[in-house]
Amino acid sequence: MPGNTDDRRHAPATERNRDPIVSVLQGILPESGLALEIASGTGEHAIHFARVFPGLTWQPSDPSADARQSISAWIAAEGLSNMREPLDLDAASEDWPIAKASAILCINMIHISPWEATEGLMRGAGQLLETGSPLYLYGPYRRADRPLEPSNEAFDRDLRSRDSRWGLRDVEKVAECASRQRLRLVNTVDMPANNLSLVFRKE
Ligand SMILES: C[S@@+](CC[C@H](N)C(=O)[O-])C[C@H]1O[C@@H](n2cnc3c(N)ncnc32)[C@H](O)[C@@H]1O
């Protein structure tokens, strides 16, 4: 259903992290095809990426009806021809409403959802992506070789107090989960504010 522009929601962090994310995406996204975003939230990232990468068709998604309403409202307001209406997609589901993608992105979801969402994300990405195609993750993580930064330690505590199934994930465990679906971690990029970009490729 077309969105009403008044339903646009705004997450200020997206304006801060979108261009550092674009810098990483420039090195990994294909020129054309379909880019599927999991957990699009307000839709602001997808809108920005659709402008910066006009050769790709952007497919946002989110299991939250409120989020999808905001995404539709942004689409209606921006009038971008390379953006599709959002899908109702729960990463943890066995049955995704889409069969193929040239690239998959998931920003700031895996620490704020149960581990089953990460397992489902990897399972879905393993099924949808062709050999060589990228899966891009962004967010705060734990790393085996260094202590958690104080800001991320506090964030982790806050997440766990809100839902005991949430919390910052170990990069190594995420990579292991991905490898079971033939997704290999090929690059880890330090990002502003103690975040990481993780780039996987389908083997
Ligand atoms: C912190 S917001 C991030 C939104 C956006 N990617 C951003 O960075 O602004 C987390 C999003 O994850 C979505 N989410 C939570 N569990 C999910 C799941 N199992 N599958 C897909 N999305 C999920 C929520 O609906 C929410 O929109």
Ligand as a Chemical Component Dictionary entry (heavy atoms), coordinates in Angstrom:
data_LIG
# 
_chem_comp.id                   LIG 
_chem_comp.type                 NON-POLYMER 
_chem_comp.pdbx_formal_charge   0 
_chem_comp.three_letter_code    LIG 
# 
loop_
_chem_comp_atom.comp_id 
_chem_comp_atom.atom_id 
_chem_comp_atom.alt_atom_id 
_chem_comp_atom.type_symbol 
_chem_comp_atom.charge 
_chem_comp_atom.model_Cartn_x 
_chem_comp_atom.model_Cartn_y 
_chem_comp_atom.model_Cartn_z 
_chem_comp_atom.pdbx_ordinal 
LIG C1  C1  C 0  17.876 -1.127  15.836 1  
LIG S1  S1  S 1  16.729 -1.328  14.543 2  
LIG C2  C2  C 0  17.808 -1.060  13.123 3  
LIG C3  C3  C 0  17.063 -0.537  11.942 4  
LIG C4  C4  C 0  17.943 -0.066  10.788 5  
LIG N1  N1  N 0  18.627 -1.169  10.144 6  
LIG C5  C5  C 0  18.933 0.983   11.247 7  
LIG O1  O1  O 0  20.113 0.695   11.356 8  
LIG O2  O2  O -1 18.467 2.106   11.532 9  
LIG C6  C6  C 0  16.476 -3.064  14.527 10 
LIG C7  C7  C 0  15.485 -3.535  13.482 11 
LIG O3  O3  O 0  15.538 -4.952  13.443 12 
LIG C8  C8  C 0  14.243 -5.418  13.155 13 
LIG N2  N2  N 0  14.195 -6.836  13.548 14 
LIG C9  C9  C 0  14.135 -7.344  14.798 15 
LIG N3  N3  N 0  14.063 -8.676  14.749 16 
LIG C10 C10 C 0  14.100 -9.019  13.451 17 
LIG C11 C11 C 0  14.043 -10.253 12.754 18 
LIG N4  N4  N 0  13.935 -11.417 13.405 19 
LIG N5  N5  N 0  14.105 -10.252 11.401 20 
LIG C12 C12 C 0  14.225 -9.074  10.730 21 
LIG N6  N6  N 0  14.260 -7.885  11.330 22 
LIG C13 C13 C 0  14.194 -7.853  12.677 23 
LIG C14 C14 C 0  13.345 -4.500  13.975 24 
LIG O4  O4  O 0  12.010 -4.530  13.527 25 
LIG C15 C15 C 0  14.032 -3.157  13.763 26 
LIG O5  O5  O 0  13.494 -2.478  12.650 27 
# 
loop_
_chem_comp_bond.comp_id 
_chem_comp_bond.atom_id_1 
_chem_comp_bond.atom_id_2 
_chem_comp_bond.value_order 
_chem_comp_bond.pdbx_ordinal 
LIG C1  S1  SING 1  
LIG S1  C2  SING 2  
LIG S1  C6  SING 3  
LIG C2  C3  SING 4  
LIG C3  C4  SING 5  
LIG C4  N1  SING 6  
LIG C4  C5  SING 7  
LIG C5  O1  DOUB 8  
LIG C5  O2  SING 9  
LIG C6  C7  SING 10 
LIG C7  O3  SING 11 
LIG C7  C15 SING 12 
LIG O3  C8  SING 13 
LIG C8  N2  SING 14 
LIG C8  C14 SING 15 
LIG N2  C9  SING 16 
LIG N2  C13 SING 17 
LIG C9  N3  DOUB 18 
LIG N3  C10 SING 19 
LIG C10 C11 SING 20 
LIG C10 C13 DOUB 21 
LIG C11 N4  SING 22 
LIG C11 N5  DOUB 23 
LIG N5  C12 SING 24 
LIG C12 N6  DOUB 25 
LIG N6  C13 SING 26 
LIG C14 O4  SING 27 
LIG C14 C15 SING 28 
LIG C15 O5  SING 29 
# 
